[in-house]
Amino acid sequence: MKHEMEAHIDRCAWVRVNERMPDEDQAVIVIANGKPKENITLDGAFELAEWSESDGWILACWPEWENPVITHWMPLPEPPEEEG
């Protein structure tokens, strides 16, 4: 089932979180807003993150941040092919 869903995801298009969430624990790029720390404010920041039904969004650079405002996500691109 996972591969069927991936076939329908454009790896170059942003997905609105109110339309669909990524697969559980799938690393994606997100657009994040809010205050991960008292003296830091993000506004439209590109962040690496994962979605979890039980924990919500977990941002790689801000794992302790609770309830970041995520508006969009995009699958990561495929890694480059090895030369050789």
C-alpha positions as CSV (number, residue, x, y, z in Angstrom):
1,M,0.0,0.0,0.0
2,K,2.8,2.4,0.8
3,H,4.3,2.1,-2.7
4,E,0.8,2.8,-4.3
5,M,0.5,6.1,-2.3
6,E,4.1,7.1,-3.1
7,A,3.3,6.7,-6.8
8,H,0.7,9.5,-6.4
9,I,2.9,11.9,-4.6
10,D,4.7,14.5,-6.7
11,R,8.2,14.8,-5.2
12,C,8.4,18.4,-6.4
13,A,5.0,19.6,-5.1
14,W,4.0,20.9,-1.6
15,V,1.2,19.1,0.1
16,R,-1.1,21.1,2.5
17,V,-1.4,19.5,5.9
18,N,-5.1,20.0,5.8
19,E,-5.2,17.8,2.6
20,R,-3.0,14.9,3.7
21,M,-0.3,14.0,6.1
22,P,2.8,12.0,5.2
23,D,3.2,8.4,6.1
24,E,4.0,7.7,9.7
25,D,7.7,8.3,10.5
26,Q,8.5,9.3,6.9
27,A,11.2,12.0,6.7
28,V,9.9,15.0,4.8
29,I,10.6,18.7,4.3
30,V,8.1,21.0,6.0
31,I,7.3,24.7,6.2
32,A,7.4,25.6,9.9
33,N,6.3,28.6,11.8
34,G,6.4,29.5,15.5
35,K,8.9,29.7,18.4
36,P,11.0,26.6,19.0
37,K,12.8,28.6,21.7
38,E,12.0,31.8,23.5
39,N,14.5,33.8,21.5
40,I,14.0,32.1,18.1
41,T,11.1,32.7,15.8
42,L,10.6,30.7,12.6
43,D,8.5,32.2,9.8
44,G,8.2,30.0,6.7
45,A,11.3,28.0,7.6
46,F,12.2,24.9,5.6
47,E,12.9,22.1,8.2
48,L,13.4,18.3,8.1
49,A,10.6,16.6,10.0
50,E,8.6,13.4,10.6
51,W,4.9,13.0,11.4
52,S,3.7,10.7,14.1
53,E,0.1,10.0,15.0
54,S,1.0,9.8,18.7
55,D,3.5,12.7,18.9
56,G,2.6,15.0,16.1
57,W,5.3,16.8,14.1
58,I,8.9,16.1,15.2
59,L,11.5,18.5,13.7
60,A,15.0,17.2,13.3
61,C,16.6,20.5,14.5
62,W,14.0,21.1,17.2
63,P,13.0,17.7,18.7
64,E,11.8,19.3,22.0
65,W,9.5,21.8,20.2
66,E,5.9,21.0,21.0
67,N,3.2,22.0,18.6
68,P,5.1,23.7,15.7
69,V,2.8,25.2,13.1
70,I,3.3,23.2,9.9
71,T,1.5,24.4,6.8
72,H,2.9,22.2,4.1
73,W,5.2,19.2,3.6
74,M,7.0,17.6,0.7
75,P,8.7,14.2,0.3
76,L,12.5,14.2,0.2
77,P,14.0,13.8,-3.3
78,E,15.5,10.5,-4.2
79,P,19.2,10.3,-3.3
80,P,21.7,10.5,-6.2
81,E,22.7,7.3,-8.0
82,E,26.1,6.1,-7.1
83,E,28.7,6.5,-9.8
84,G,30.7,3.6,-10.7
